[in-house]
């Protein structure tokens, strides 16, 4: 009997140790692989991270209340990644995403950032990083850490959406209403604290603000960059957005000041056939924009969809990176071990065609080139995004060393995309349109 009782306990303990060992051996998603393009590499700065909370009083919550939304304090947890003064030991992030039954499934992610590390001295652009529906900042840690290592202060709110499996009108109204409101508030508050030299924002430059969003976060950052909300959004959000739609008395409050660039990854633009913005839509945005999408994205669409937004944003210089045959799950980290047991959990993270480490490394490369050029004024980065042959498959490097050569394309007159290794620039398009 003792063996029957003790052996299962030992087995469970061994399993726990094995899980911990697997997690410890995982490579942090922010650290790119050997086949990553050149600018995906981490920057020169160690990275720190801090958890904090912002509170916005007297906010309407479409998820609460009977006849009308309840009003109360809106509490937003934040992760702030920033350049640190010295290297640290890194961290393990703990988060959760809703499972198929709506209950949270916990997971862990290794990170290169050190909690509470002393911030480096300097003035760094301020980036607001907005996650998608029911996601969390930890699932975008690869981008927050990567950018912080390159000299950005990255602020990632946790929007605390209801589980995506809940299809009630109130549940769907919540993210639609709160995403642009929360982004505008967090950006303005972070800018205010930056100007006052407060906490982790002390090194941030409020006059150089970047908006980055994925999926529902992409809708939020495009709205916060200036796309006017369609009046129909009032009814779709239990009137929470009524004062903020085009022509409303508070419409201007949604636009974030000092936005120097926008990155919209698979941004939502249509809800059940209805437009989220009124004319001119994204045509009102003047900040340089980088759109990123998979050509088979069935959640937000490609054409019509993200490609349509690229065509419509006529007042801004804009770029479109397309991963051919990729779907919607292009921005989150690869599936952690805890999320690989069921299809629902796995499908949050993984693409059916593309390796996830490849997807995020390529995005890190292009986001780095784009932001460094337009936000930091680093004109040397222009060669990584300007003048590329649109179809990556058409690029050539006839004089490249033979064999498994790992060097990076030098760019023009070589037409293989600058910063990519031979045979590693396939299955993508990269396009540019100037402001009219």
Buried (B, 14 or more C-beta within 10 A) or exposed (E): EEEEEEEEEEEEEEEEEEEEEEBEEBEBBBBBEEBBBBBBBBBEBBBBBBEEEBEBEEBBBBBEBEEEBEBEEBEBBBBBBBBBBEEBEBBEBEBBBBBEEEEEBEBBBBBBBBBBBEBBEEBBBBBBBBBBBBBBBBBBBBBBBBBBBBBBBBBBBBBBBBBBBBEEEBBBBBBBBBBBBBBBBBBBBBBEBBBEEEEBBBBBBBBBBBBBBBBBBBBBBBBBBBBBBBBBBBEBBBBBBBBBBBEBEEBEBBBBEBBBBBBBBBBBBBBEEEBBBBEBBBBBBBBBBBBBBBBBBEBBBBEEBBBBBBBBBBBBBBBBBBBBEBBBBBBBBBBBEBBBEEEBBBBBBBBEBBEBBBBBBBBBBBBBBBBBBBBBEEEEBBBBBBEBBEBBEEBEBEEBEEEEEEEBBEBEEBBBBBBBBBEBBEBBBBBBBEEE
